[in-house]
């Protein structure tokens, strides 16, 4: 009804301006996609009221991850499966879910550090680390993960999404881990 009151030239000018604005917006989004960062690094930590010896079995043994890893909180269909060995260099954990699939492999470990690599959907490789920092009867778990998404234009947008999703997963997982480890440690005393 509004167009009845407008002149034909005004409607054409308005349409041209809308198209120009949309093209300009699309160009800006492409330019941002071309120059924004394509790598991510997420770090989370939590302090548990237990010595590091009580935490290590929960991290170093991949069969225990099903009890605390928050993957299923974000993908109800996700199923974790330990493949090959469950501990040490070469230990391997895979998952298959409705939204994603992946493989995690332990690449090195020491008394206080566990390093792994993660391949998601057969194309996104990242590296992660758990570090245990002891202070008497308390232990701080520092969890870091970093990677890169090198898809042209959309890569940086996927990086932002990955950082957000990964940060939430890590936070939920560490809270789950704190609960199960502290409860088990309390029961053992």
C-alpha positions in Angstrom: 0.0 0.0 0.0 2.9 2.3 0.8 4.2 2.0 -2.8 1.0 3.5 -4.2 1.9 6.8 -2.7 5.5 6.8 -3.9 6.5 7.8 -7.4 8.0 5.2 -9.7 11.4 6.9 -9.6 11.4 6.9 -5.8 10.8 3.2 -5.7 13.6 2.5 -8.2 16.0 4.7 -6.2 15.1 3.0 -3.0 15.6 -0.4 -4.5 19.0 0.6 -5.9 20.1 1.9 -2.5 19.0 -1.3 -0.7 20.9 -3.4 -3.3 24.0 -1.2 -2.9 23.8 -1.5 0.9 23.5 -5.3 0.7 26.5 -5.6 -1.8 28.6 -3.3 0.5 27.7 -5.4 3.5 28.6 -8.6 1.7 32.0 -7.1 0.6 32.7 -6.1 4.2 31.9 -9.6 5.5 34.2 -11.1 2.8 37.0 -8.7 3.7 36.7 -9.5 7.4 36.8 -13.2 6.5 40.0 -12.7 4.5 41.9 -10.8 7.1 40.7 -12.0 10.5 42.6 -14.6 12.5 42.4 -18.3 11.4 43.9 -19.8 14.6 42.4 -20.3 18.0 43.7 -21.0 21.5 41.4 -21.7 24.4 42.6 -22.2 28.0 40.6 -23.1 31.0 41.7 -24.1 34.5 40.2 -25.4 37.7 41.5 -26.2 41.2 40.6 -29.4 42.9 41.0 -30.2 46.6 42.9 -33.4 46.0 46.6 -34.2 45.3 47.6 -34.7 41.7 47.9 -38.5 42.2 44.1 -38.6 42.6 43.6 -36.8 39.3 46.0 -38.5 37.0 44.0 -41.8 36.5 41.1 -39.7 35.3 43.1 -37.9 32.7 45.9 -40.3 31.7 43.4 -43.3 31.3 41.1 -42.6 28.3 38.5 -45.1 29.6 37.7 -42.6 32.4 36.9 -39.8 30.0 33.4 -41.0 29.5 32.6 -40.1 33.0 33.6 -36.4 32.8 34.0 -35.2 29.2 31.1 -32.9 28.4 30.8 -33.9 24.8 27.4 -35.5 25.3 26.1 -32.4 26.9 26.4 -30.7 23.5 25.7 -33.8 21.3 23.4 -36.4 22.9 24.2 -38.9 20.2 28.0 -38.8 20.8 29.5 -42.1 21.7 33.1 -42.3 23.0 35.1 -45.4 22.3 38.7 -46.2 23.3 40.6 -47.6 20.3 43.8 -49.5 20.7 45.4 -48.8 24.1 43.8 -46.6 26.8 47.0 -45.1 28.4 50.3 -43.7 27.3 51.7 -42.5 24.0 49.5 -43.8 21.2 46.4 -44.2 23.4 43.4 -43.4 21.2 39.9 -42.2 21.8 37.3 -41.8 19.1 33.8 -40.5 19.1 30.8 -40.5 16.7 28.0 -38.1 17.2 25.1 -36.5 15.3 27.0 -33.1 14.9 30.6 -34.3 14.7 33.1 -37.2 14.8 36.7 -37.2 15.9 39.8 -38.9 17.2 42.0 -38.0 20.1 45.5 -39.5 20.4 48.0 -39.0 23.3 51.3 -37.9 21.8 53.4 -37.4 24.9 53.0 -37.5 28.7 55.1 -36.9 31.8 54.5 -36.9 35.5 52.5 -33.6 35.3 51.7 -33.1 31.6 49.6 -34.9 29.0 49.7 -33.8 25.4 47.3 -34.9 22.7 46.2 -34.1 19.2 42.6 -34.0 18.1 41.2 -34.5 14.6 37.6 -33.4 14.2 35.5 -34.4 11.1 38.6 -35.7 9.4 39.8 -32.2 8.6 40.4 -30.0 11.7 43.6 -30.8 13.6 44.3 -29.2 16.9 46.7 -29.8 19.8 45.9 -29.9 23.5 47.5 -30.2 26.8 46.6 -31.0 30.4 49.0 -29.7 33.0 48.7 -30.6 36.7 50.1 -28.0 39.1 50.3 -29.3 42.7 50.2 -27.2 45.8 49.9 -29.4 48.9 46.5 -31.1 48.9 45.2 -29.0 46.0 45.9 -29.4 42.3 45.3 -26.9 39.6 44.4 -28.4 36.2 45.3 -26.2 33.3 43.7 -27.3 30.0 44.8 -25.7 26.7 43.8 -26.4 23.2 44.9 -24.6 20.0 44.4 -25.1 16.3 43.8 -23.4 13.0 41.0 -23.3 10.5 42.3 -22.3 7.1 39.1 -22.2 5.0 39.0 -19.0 2.8 36.6 -16.4 3.9 34.5 -18.5 6.4 37.5 -19.8 8.4 37.6 -16.9 10.8 33.9 -17.1 11.4 34.4 -20.8 12.2 37.3 -19.9 14.5 34.9 -17.7 16.6 32.3 -20.5 16.8 35.0 -23.0 17.7 36.4 -20.9 20.4 33.0 -20.4 22.0 32.0 -24.1 21.7 35.4 -25.3 22.9 35.4 -22.9 25.9 32.0 -24.1 27.0 32.9 -27.8 26.5 36.2 -27.4 28.5 34.5 -25.5 31.3 31.7 -28.1 31.7 34.2 -30.9 31.4 36.5 -29.5 34.1 33.5 -29.0 36.4 32.4 -32.6 35.8 36.0 -33.8 36.5 36.2 -31.8 39.7 32.9 -33.4 40.9 33.8 -37.0 40.2 37.4 -36.8 41.4 36.6 -35.0 44.6 33.7 -37.4 45.4 35.8 -40.4 44.8 38.7 -39.0 46.8 36.3 -38.2 49.7 34.9 -41.7 49.6 38.4 -43.2 49.8 39.3 -41.3 53.0 
